[in-house]
Every structure is written in C-alpha cells, then in structure tokens.
Amino acid sequence: MAPNRSAECRAPNDKELAATQIIAFPLAEASAKIRSGPPLADEGDDATLPYWAGVIPLVTTRGEPIPALP
C-alpha cells in the first residue's frame, strides 16, 4: 500500500509474530470487515515511537473507454 513502508517501521516482536498467520487459498466469494471513523491512536508500546499512523485512502475511478482493435 505504501512503498518501502516496512523499511521505515520497527520489526514485529515475538508476541506479534506468534499471533500472525499467513495462508493462501482460492476464493469463490469474499467478505470484509469495515469500520467508520478514523483509526484510534495506539496507547501501547508503539505510542512512543516516531512512526506515522493513519489511513491511506485508495480510490478507484472510471477512466475513458478504450475501444477494441479492429
């Protein structure tokens, strides 16, 4: 979402790694959890670190139609 962002952040700690799993599987259908309002500031150990936290909006817009080649 943000190029090179991981290089600017601290590495995950052992507790975070233990609570994280990455899996891959084909999707026929999907759903997403959404929220409203801005993110809340973390009050844990990360609150004292000099990292930006927030939202990077992603916007999809319709472009000009491109006709098929003859």
Beta strands, then each sheet from edge to edge (+ up, - down):
end
